Amino acid sequence: MEHAEGPLDRLRIIHWAQVQAGQEWIRTRGLSLQQAFVLSYLAEHPGAIQRDIAQATRTSAANVSGVLRGLQARNLVERRYEDGDERSKRVFATDAGVELIAGRDEAMAAVDESILAPLTKPERAAFRKLLGKITAGLPDPGDQNPPKES
């Protein structure tokens, strides 16, 4: 039986192309997806504690600990004690870690540009407007604190 194409199947193709490009960008830097995410998080949130990283990555503290060990072994992150308290470690991306992930946003913008290249400016505007209308009522996966339903 042949699969009938639904209205969102083409969006899945676009998403797949974006994901593949992002994964390739990460692979060329010798990072796993989790390592890249943690480095990006630490570049934006220097001095985070492990619990915050676990919450942001939606994973366990034990998993984050393993990711941090791997990054620390490559001198991409460092852990520092806060005010001499050995129980309170803060995590920072090193200059080498920040440099390794630099340019990701620009690389992904270039991917988006290549995906949208067949569209004229008016078509892009219309596409953006339609996507805005479709997504207006959907939860944003990047929202760390979505509103609770009553």
C-alpha angles and dihedrals in degrees: 000000000000119000114243110225113244124212093259098047091093090054088055089056090052091048091048091052091051093048092048092050091048093049091049090051089052093046092053087060094051093245134130119231090255093049092051092048093049092048091050091048092050092047088057096037108035114190095025119162121238093250090057091050090050091051093048092049092042092231139107126285088239091056091048089050090057092048091049092049090055092047092045091052087058092046091244095123136023133201119218131188115240114235091340092299106138091199092061112064123176121201125220133181109237122230087260090053093049091046092050093058096037114121097031094120091049092048092051091046088055090052091050090049092053091049092050095041095104091060125086119227092262090048090051091051091049091046091051091048092051092047089049090053092049095046098040093096098037124097115255109239089209092059106106093193109036115187114267118241115240 
